[in-house]
Amino acid sequence: MGADAKTAMKVEMTGAAARRIAKIVSGEVGKTALRVSVEGGGCSGFSYKFDLVDTRNDDDVAIEKDGATVLIDDLSLVYMGGSVIDFVDDLMGQSFQIRNPNAVASCGCGTSFSI
């Protein structure tokens, strides 16, 4: 895989997301990371799934920042390459949001997308 392909597959998380993930994981006994995956379904074709986990799979890519770990499996990474995971706290509420450059459309709540 060339340097451009590796860069395109990279997923980043913001400081706000890292702080929130670290806080959530620290309050859950035995959990060590947040798993983000892509599944078929949702109003736009694919949807993001968030799970607290205690194990790492062989095909996981780990993104680590400020004491927080996000795990993404190889298959989901294909759909999420170049994305940024953020945590937003605004008048509409608190939520993890994924800015995905591969998505050509997304739903209003930001949890599903199409490519």
N, C-alpha and C positions, 0 to 999 in steps of 0.2 A: 504494500500500500504506500503510495507516495505521500509526501508531506502535505499537499493540498487535501488529499482524501482524509488523512488523519485529523487535520484541522477541522474539516467539515463534520467529522463524527464527534467532535468535542462538545460536551455540554458543560455549562458553567452554572454556578449559583451565586446569587448576590449575597452581600453581608447580612441583609435583613432576613433572607431565607435561611442562611446558616445559623443565625442566632435563634430563630424560631424552631428550627429542627433540633438544635442542641437542647433547647428548653423542653420541648416535647419529649424527646428521647430520655432526658434525665429524670423525667417524672414517670416513666414506664419501666417497671422492674424487668430486667432481662433483655430489653430491646436495645439494639445498638445502632440502627440506621433506619432511614426512610427509603423504602423502595418505590421508585416511580416506574410504571410500566404503561405500555400502550396496548389497548385491546380494541377489537372490532366492536362497533356499536356506537351508541350516542346519536344525537340528532344530526351530526355532520359526518358520520362514517367511522371515526375512530374516537376513543375517549382515553383520558389519562386516569390511571388508578394509583392511589397512594396507600401504602401499607407500612406499618411499623414492623420491623423484622429483627430477628436475633441471629440469623445466619446469612452467610454470603455464599452464593452459588458459583460454580466454576466459570460460568459465562458472564458473570457480573463485571461491569466497569464501575469503579468506585470514584466518586467525586468527593473530595474532602476539603473543608474550609472551616477555619475557626472552631475546631472541635466537633463539627457536624459531618456526617457521612450520608451521601445519597448513593444508592445502588441502582443501576440500570442494566437490564439484561441485553445481550447482543441484538436480539430481534427488535426490541423497543428502540435501541440506539439508532437503528437504521432510519426510523421515523422521526427521531428527536435530534439528530445531528445538527449542531450549530445553535441549539436552543439555550435559553437562559431561564433558570428556575428562580422565581422571585416570591417574596411574601409581601402582600399588600394589606395595609390596615387603613381603610378610608371610611367615608360615610356609608358606603354600601356594605361594609363589613370587613372581616378578615378572611384572607384566602391565599393559598399558594396559586401562583399564576405561572404559566409557561409561555414564554415568547418564542414561538417556533417558526423559523424562517421557511420551513418546508410547507407550512399550512397555507392553502390558498383560500380557505374559508373556515370560519369557526362559529360556534354558537354564541349566543349572548352572554352565557354564564362563563365561557372560557374553558369549559371542561371537555369539549369535544371539537374535533377539527377534521378537515378533509385535505387530501394532497393531490 
